[in-house]
Amino acid sequence: MISFYPGPSRIHKEIPGYVRDAASEGIMSINHRSDEFVAMSKRTIGLLKQKLSIPRDYTVLFTSSATECWEIIAQSLITDVSYHIYNGAFGQKWFEYTHKINPVAVGLPFDPEQAVDASRMQFSDAQAVICLTQNETSNGTSVSQPILRSIRKNNPDHLIAIDATSSMGGVMLDFKSADIWFASVQKCFGLPAGMGIMVCSPRAVAAARAIDERNHYNSLPFMLDMMDKWQTPFTPNVLCIYLLMRVLENSDSIREVHARTEKRAADWLGFLTKKTSLQYLIQNPAVRSSTVIALQGEPASIQKIKKEAKQHGFLLGEGYGAWKPTTFRIANFPTLLDSEINALRRFLQN
Ligand SMILES: *Cc1c(COP(=O)(O)O)cnc(C)c1O
């Protein structure tokens, strides 16, 4: 079965070999306070920064999931109001989870067919944290880099947190345009699930240290203290860190990966435009995601495609929530092979 599910998705084809290496090298039972672990953690973070073009002065942390990052931000960085700019299920969930921890959180939902209007995203209270889902996995939309830069420009003193769970590792992100970025590894990174990555600007680090919230095992100042020694407060997913290191050692720079993702997204557009029984869920091409493709059609034809896809060895992503009967989603993640994409197109062609 080839998984086109937008997370967990197809893992890199080299992963089984790397897992065997991890077993024979004893990685699976190393101590997370050992010199061996510290060297591996340091190398993995160095590779992440190098391959993804993360600024050198940003801090990378290992978490357990993207969901955990939502909570870390709510606990350790939001002292006052937070503004949640979202247009779909993941952004809404982030808002709801934050709201439970901090009831003054404000939701600013927007129409998935519309680009975020950066000129209206200007916030006066400098303590406010701006939270935005860059790639909304539930409906296949994304917020463009120029819009993110405009929001940064309009709010130079605010902390800006970005959920890039289904785009980091697949497209170029301008890390300088926000303060906290996070993702989990089972999307564009093509790894087995069970780890999150959080990237913090020097300003975010300074804010966390000034607030100094230390009531939780994953309180940000505590995470940062441990990362000063390339470690985590809890026992991390050591195998996943190892696999990430091995994958990154052989990865192209994000510039090259980005170009390939965009080319493949354009190829999908060319293919799907000719296929009249399927339409993009989102009509406005300017807001469509390059890494997650959401398609819609008549319920009967969508059900038929989903059922037959399985029989042909393709796992498609279910439609989200109310869209379940009329939509499905296709991951356009870097790990997918050209031959697999072509095979899916041949299947959809019929
Ligand atoms: C998948 C996803 C999450 C949740 O990731 P977990 O690893 O399950 O915590 C959050 N946000 C977005 C945009 C996602 O696609």
The ligand as an SDF file (V2000), in Angstrom:
LIG
                    3D

 15 15  0  0  0  0  0  0  0  0999 V2000
   -0.9850   16.8580   11.7500 C   0  0  0  0  0  0  0  0  0  0  0  0
   -1.1490   18.2580   12.2050 C   0  0  0  0  0  0  0  0  0  0  0  0
   -1.1110   18.6080   13.5660 C   0  0  0  0  0  0  0  0  0  0  0  0
   -1.0290   17.5910   14.6650 C   0  0  0  0  0  0  0  0  0  0  0  0
    0.1690   16.8840   14.6150 O   0  0  0  0  0  0  0  0  0  0  0  0
    0.4730   15.8120   15.7910 P   0  0  0  0  0  0  0  0  0  0  0  0
    1.7950   15.2640   15.4130 O   0  0  0  0  0  0  0  0  0  0  0  0
   -0.6330   14.8030   15.7080 O   0  0  0  0  0  0  0  0  0  0  0  0
    0.4550   16.5220   17.0710 O   0  0  0  0  0  0  0  0  0  0  0  0
   -1.2080   19.9480   13.9040 C   0  0  0  0  0  0  0  0  0  0  0  0
   -1.3280   20.8990   12.9670 N   0  0  0  0  0  0  0  0  0  0  0  0
   -1.3820   20.5990   11.6510 C   0  0  0  0  0  0  0  0  0  0  0  0
   -1.5140   21.6990   10.6600 C   0  0  0  0  0  0  0  0  0  0  0  0
   -1.2860   19.2690   11.2300 C   0  0  0  0  0  0  0  0  0  0  0  0
   -1.3190   18.9750    9.9230 O   0  0  0  0  0  0  0  0  0  0  0  0
  1  2  1  0
  2  3  1  0
  2 14  2  0
  3  4  1  0
  3 10  2  0
  4  5  1  0
  5  6  1  0
  6  7  2  0
  6  8  1  0
  6  9  1  0
 10 11  1  0
 11 12  2  0
 12 13  1  0
 12 14  1  0
 14 15  1  0
M  END
$$$$
